[in-house]
Amino acid sequence: MQETASTDPATAAGSGRIVVEGLGKRFGPVEAVHDLSFTVEPGSVTGFLGPNGSGKTTTLRMILGLVVPSTGRALVDGVPFSALTSPGRVVGAVLEVQGVHPRRTARAHLRAAAAAIGVPDSRVDEVLTLVGLAAAADRSAGGFSLGMNQRLALAVALLGDPRILVLDEPGNGLDPDGIAWLRSFLQAFAASGRSVLVSSHQLAEMELTAQRLVVIDRGACRFDGTVAELRAGHGSRVLVRAADPARLAEALATDGITEIDRVDDGVLAVGGADAVRVGDLALAAGVAVYGMSEERAGLEQMFLRLLAGEEQR
Ligand SMILES: Nc1ncnc2c1ncn2[C@@H]1O[C@H](COP(=O)(O)OP(=O)(O)OP(=O)(O)O)[C@@H](O)[C@H]1O
């Protein structure tokens, strides 16, 4: 079927976006993905989170034209992946790290991959440097660690200088330094106006890497928004040490703040209000405050609450 050119800027060709609309996939009795819609905007990293078997890989494979959707559609840079004329120059993807021939060097592997998408050899050294493998360029891939293989796979994805990156669990096998490096690499890539969609089950890491999050569970979307929105909805608390906690609790309650726990001697944990509001109310009530801090619930905890909440529906 011929796709007609869209006039909607969200789905227009050349938008640099990934647009997923009502996407679904059924494998026999298993509904792997159900009515999923989200957009990956240029200039930001979008984290794609979900527990094992939640449908992340299936979704990424549909975006990349490797699995045919049962319902809906996925557009890459305004068109279905299959309609891209030079896909390697538009979207770079790392789905699962394929074994490289063990006797092949990183450079030889990249040269072959470059030739396959019509990219000059000169790009090979550039991507080796970009992923931090320049010093290992002439070593056989057989001796590479999992982390080095991840970097090599990323180098292949970058050969066509794509404007969109799609990565399935790229942090797997990376040590803490490698994870920090990947985080700054993806952030810099996005900051140059390009789009990143990265799946992970490492929620705390995504909180640091991504601006937007799409959380799925059992194939369906549970959350789509910014990290700040997720935090706001599954909240952080203000810890306040006060001279007279009972009077402060009373003043807060009078103002409609009832989520109050006494966590320590003289310390109240207050939910549903920020530090400014708690401080102002303490001042108005004449209660001395000796210290305040924000207890930011870990994304992991929020994520578990999110899934637990959905299960009760
Ligand atoms: N080719 C297939 N045939 C049958 N079922 C499949 C196929 N691919 C995936 N599934 C099923 O679809 C569901 C979603 O799998 P998927 O691999 O997309 O999840 P995931 O979130 O990527 O999981 P993980 O984090 O473990 O990789 C699972 O129940 C899986 O068994």
The ligand as a Tripos MOL2 file, in Angstrom:
@<TRIPOS>MOLECULE
LIG
   31    33     1     0     0
SMALL
NO_CHARGES

@<TRIPOS>ATOM
      1 N1          8.5150  -14.3470   17.6230 N.pl3     1 LIG1
      2 C1          7.7440  -14.5410   18.6710 C.ar      1 LIG1
      3 N2          6.8550  -15.5560   18.7120 N.ar      1 LIG1
      4 C2          6.0620  -15.7480   19.7890 C.ar      1 LIG1
      5 N3          6.0630  -14.9640   20.8860 N.ar      1 LIG1
      6 C3          6.9290  -13.9350   20.9080 C.ar      1 LIG1
      7 C4          7.8120  -13.6650   19.8230 C.ar      1 LIG1
      8 N4          8.5460  -12.5620   20.1280 N.ar      1 LIG1
      9 C5          8.1480  -12.1710   21.3610 C.ar      1 LIG1
     10 N5          7.1740  -12.9860   21.8290 N.ar      1 LIG1
     11 C6          6.4800  -12.8510   23.1270 C.3       1 LIG1
     12 O1          6.0000  -11.5300   23.2320 O.3       1 LIG1
     13 C7          6.1480  -11.0430   24.5650 C.3       1 LIG1
     14 C8          6.9770   -9.7680   24.5640 C.3       1 LIG1
     15 O2          8.3430  -10.1010   24.2740 O.3       1 LIG1
     16 P1          9.4820   -9.0110   24.0400 P.3       1 LIG1
     17 O3         10.7470   -9.7480   23.7090 O.co2     1 LIG1
     18 O4          9.0050   -7.9970   23.0910 O.co2     1 LIG1
     19 O5          9.6000   -8.3450   25.4840 O.3       1 LIG1
     20 P2         10.7790   -7.4890   26.1180 P.3       1 LIG1
     21 O6         10.1000   -6.4290   26.9300 O.co2     1 LIG1
     22 O7         11.7160   -7.0460   25.0720 O.co2     1 LIG1
     23 O8         11.4640   -8.5250   27.0790 O.3       1 LIG1
     24 P3         13.0200   -8.6340   27.5620 P.3       1 LIG1
     25 O9         13.2770   -7.4430   28.4240 O.co2     1 LIG1
     26 O10        13.0000   -9.9140   28.3350 O.co2     1 LIG1
     27 O11        13.8410   -8.6860   26.3180 O.co2     1 LIG1
     28 C9          6.7350  -12.1710   25.3820 C.3       1 LIG1
     29 O12         5.6560  -12.8700   25.9860 O.3       1 LIG1
     30 C10         7.4040  -13.0290   24.3260 C.3       1 LIG1
     31 O13         7.4600  -14.3650   24.7340 O.3       1 LIG1
@<TRIPOS>BOND
     1     1     2 1
     2     2     3 ar
     3     2     7 ar
     4     3     4 ar
     5     4     5 ar
     6     5     6 ar
     7     6     7 ar
     8     6    10 ar
     9     7     8 ar
    10     8     9 ar
    11     9    10 ar
    12    10    11 1
    13    11    12 1
    14    11    30 1
    15    12    13 1
    16    13    14 1
    17    13    28 1
    18    14    15 1
    19    15    16 1
    20    16    17 2
    21    16    18 1
    22    16    19 1
    23    19    20 1
    24    20    21 2
    25    20    22 1
    26    20    23 1
    27    23    24 1
    28    24    25 2
    29    24    26 1
    30    24    27 1
    31    28    29 1
    32    28    30 1
    33    30    31 1
@<TRIPOS>SUBSTRUCTURE
     1 LIG1         1 GROUP 0 **** ****
